[in-house]
Amino acid sequence: MKLTIPNLLTLFRIALVPILVGTFYLDFKGAHIIAALMFAVGAITDWLDGWIARRFGQMSAFGAFLDPVADKLTVTVTLFLIVQADPSPLMAIVCAVIVGREITISALREWMAEIGERKHVSVAGIGKFKTIVQMVAISFLLWREPILGIAIYEIGQWLLFAAAILTIWSAAIYMRAAWPVIRARDD
């Protein structure tokens, strides 16, 4: 296995997770801002590794496996941190919806690939849009502090609620695409 630049960026994102968690819990003013910046760097490298892989033909089986693992690991762990910092029932429900969708769609994709029908659940445009909204929301929720008087945390909350709605919408699209295959396998 050859380690390409996209694979190294993905491994960097995975290595960044425990550092982000440790930074989140550091007891100094601005630790949460550093954690937000780390998350944003991870989100940018997520886009960058995919772009480099496609642009320079550096796609690999290892990268195809590892990239979604890095994405789900980063988002899930960070959502846990956000709920821990804001343990409101609404925040817990919104984060549970997002994590639940990730688990469900990952399992669906794995099963569809196992039966040779992965093409029915390939990444859709709504899923990409959901990811962008989610990444911005999480960055804002980690940042917490107003910027130039703009209530970043509140904007992050609204964006995370929007991401949860997009999450449900995209899950419905994936399930609708997979449903005929699921029904056919049951018959």
C-alpha positions as CSV (number, residue, x, y, z in Angstrom):
1,M,0.0,0.0,0.0
2,K,1.3,3.4,-1.1
3,L,0.6,6.3,1.2
4,T,-0.6,9.1,-1.0
5,I,-1.0,12.8,0.0
6,P,-4.8,12.3,0.3
7,N,-4.2,9.3,2.6
8,L,-1.7,11.2,4.7
9,L,-4.3,14.1,5.1
10,T,-6.9,11.6,6.2
11,L,-4.5,10.0,8.7
12,F,-3.7,13.6,9.9
13,R,-7.5,14.1,10.5
14,I,-7.7,11.0,12.6
15,A,-4.6,11.9,14.6
16,L,-6.1,15.4,15.1
17,V,-9.2,13.9,17.0
18,P,-7.5,13.1,20.4
19,I,-5.5,16.4,20.2
20,L,-8.8,18.3,19.6
21,V,-10.4,16.5,22.5
22,G,-7.4,17.3,24.8
23,T,-7.5,20.9,23.7
24,F,-11.2,21.2,24.3
25,Y,-10.7,20.3,27.9
26,L,-7.6,22.5,28.5
27,D,-8.2,25.0,31.2
28,F,-7.2,28.3,29.6
29,K,-9.0,31.1,28.0
30,G,-9.3,30.5,24.3
31,A,-8.8,26.7,24.4
32,H,-12.2,26.3,22.7
33,I,-11.2,28.7,20.0
34,I,-8.1,26.6,19.3
35,A,-10.3,23.4,19.2
36,A,-12.7,25.2,16.7
37,L,-9.7,26.1,14.5
38,M,-8.4,22.5,14.7
39,F,-11.9,21.2,13.7
40,A,-12.0,23.7,10.8
41,V,-8.5,22.6,9.6
42,G,-9.8,19.0,9.7
43,A,-12.9,19.9,7.7
44,I,-10.7,21.7,5.1
45,T,-8.3,18.8,4.8
46,D,-11.4,16.5,4.3
47,W,-12.3,18.5,1.2
48,L,-8.7,18.9,0.2
49,D,-7.8,15.1,0.3
50,G,-10.8,14.3,-1.9
51,W,-9.9,17.1,-4.4
52,I,-6.3,16.0,-4.6
53,A,-7.3,12.3,-5.0
54,R,-9.6,13.1,-7.9
55,R,-7.5,15.8,-9.5
56,F,-4.2,13.8,-9.5
57,G,-5.6,10.3,-9.7
58,Q,-4.5,9.3,-6.2
59,M,-7.7,7.4,-5.3
60,S,-7.1,4.2,-3.5
61,A,-9.0,1.4,-1.7
62,F,-7.4,2.4,1.5
63,G,-8.5,6.0,1.1
64,A,-12.0,5.0,0.1
65,F,-12.2,3.0,3.4
66,L,-10.4,5.5,5.6
67,D,-11.9,8.8,4.5
68,P,-15.5,8.1,5.8
69,V,-14.0,6.6,9.0
70,A,-12.1,9.8,9.6
71,D,-15.2,11.9,8.8
72,K,-17.5,10.0,11.1
73,L,-15.0,9.7,13.9
74,T,-14.3,13.5,13.9
75,V,-17.9,14.5,13.7
76,T,-19.2,12.0,16.3
77,V,-16.5,12.8,18.9
78,T,-16.9,16.5,18.4
79,L,-20.7,16.3,18.7
80,F,-20.2,14.4,22.0
81,L,-18.0,17.3,23.2
82,I,-20.6,19.8,22.2
83,V,-23.4,18.0,24.1
84,Q,-21.1,17.7,27.1
85,A,-20.6,21.5,27.0
86,D,-24.3,22.2,26.4
87,P,-26.2,19.3,27.9
88,S,-29.6,20.5,26.9
89,P,-32.2,17.9,25.8
90,L,-32.6,19.7,22.4
91,M,-28.9,19.6,21.7
92,A,-28.6,16.0,22.7
93,I,-31.5,15.1,20.4
94,V,-30.1,17.0,17.5
95,C,-26.7,15.4,17.9
96,A,-28.3,11.9,18.3
97,V,-30.1,12.4,15.1
98,I,-26.9,13.3,13.3
99,V,-24.9,10.4,14.8
100,G,-27.8,8.0,14.3
101,R,-28.0,8.9,10.6
102,E,-24.3,8.4,10.2
103,I,-24.4,4.9,11.7
104,T,-27.6,3.9,9.8
105,I,-26.3,5.1,6.4
106,S,-22.9,3.6,7.0
107,A,-24.5,0.2,7.7
108,L,-26.8,0.6,4.7
109,R,-23.8,1.4,2.4
110,E,-21.9,-1.6,3.8
111,W,-24.8,-4.0,3.3
112,M,-25.5,-2.6,-0.2
113,A,-21.8,-3.0,-1.1
114,E,-21.9,-6.6,0.2
115,I,-24.7,-7.5,-2.1
116,G,-23.2,-5.6,-5.1
117,E,-25.7,-2.8,-5.1
118,R,-23.6,0.1,-3.7
119,K,-24.4,2.3,-6.7
120,H,-27.9,2.8,-5.3
121,V,-26.5,4.6,-2.2
122,S,-23.7,6.7,-3.6
123,V,-23.1,10.1,-2.1
124,A,-25.8,12.6,-3.2
125,G,-25.7,16.4,-3.5
126,I,-27.9,16.8,-0.4
127,G,-25.4,14.8,1.6
128,K,-22.6,17.1,0.5
129,F,-24.6,20.2,1.4
130,K,-25.5,18.6,4.8
131,T,-21.8,18.1,5.4
132,I,-20.9,21.7,4.7
133,V,-23.7,23.0,7.0
134,Q,-22.7,20.5,9.7
135,M,-19.0,21.4,9.6
136,V,-19.7,25.2,9.8
137,A,-22.2,24.6,12.6
138,I,-19.8,22.5,14.6
139,S,-17.0,25.0,14.1
140,F,-19.2,27.8,15.4
141,L,-20.4,25.7,18.4
142,L,-16.8,25.0,19.4
143,W,-15.8,28.6,18.9
144,R,-18.6,29.8,21.2
145,E,-17.4,33.5,21.4
146,P,-19.1,36.3,19.5
147,I,-17.1,37.7,16.6
148,L,-17.6,41.4,16.0
149,G,-20.7,41.3,18.1
150,I,-22.2,38.4,16.0
151,A,-23.5,35.6,18.2
152,I,-21.5,32.7,16.7
153,Y,-22.8,30.1,19.1
154,E,-26.4,30.8,18.4
155,I,-25.8,30.8,14.7
156,G,-24.0,27.4,15.2
157,Q,-27.1,26.1,17.0
158,W,-29.4,27.1,14.2
159,L,-27.0,25.6,11.6
160,L,-26.8,22.4,13.6
161,F,-30.6,22.2,13.6
162,A,-30.6,22.8,9.9
163,A,-28.0,20.1,9.5
164,A,-30.2,17.7,11.5
165,I,-33.1,18.4,9.1
166,L,-30.8,17.9,6.1
167,T,-29.6,14.7,7.8
168,I,-33.1,13.3,8.0
169,W,-33.8,14.4,4.4
170,S,-30.6,12.8,3.0
171,A,-31.2,9.6,5.0
172,A,-34.7,9.4,3.5
173,I,-33.2,9.8,0.0
174,Y,-30.7,7.0,0.6
175,M,-33.4,4.7,2.1
176,R,-35.8,5.4,-0.8
177,A,-33.0,4.5,-3.2
178,A,-32.2,1.3,-1.3
179,W,-35.8,0.3,-0.5
180,P,-36.5,-1.6,-3.8
181,V,-33.3,-3.6,-3.3
182,I,-34.2,-4.3,0.3
183,R,-37.8,-5.4,-0.6
184,A,-36.5,-7.6,-3.5
185,R,-34.1,-9.4,-1.1
186,D,-36.9,-10.0,1.4
187,D,-39.2,-11.5,-1.3
